[in-house]
């Protein structure tokens, strides 16, 4: 799991964890190697989602987040969990999250 303080920061920024992920993730045969770690959405805008996944087939971490002042989600692929954590801490510190 990514650093718990990051999840706490998401909650502090008015995000909530989505427990019913079936509406968000597409369950195709291709995605069976994707492990969904967590998914948060903005309380007043369910289109603003932050997700962390692990691609077991390619051994990559997938982080997706809504960019501030846009309707675009940015997706980053990293080799390690630590890189994903460091990158997301940077996004939070720069206030780049919607």
Helices and strands as residue ranges (DSSP letters): H 4-12, E 15-17, G 21-23, G 29-33, E 34-42, E 45-55, E 60-66, E 73-78, H 81-93
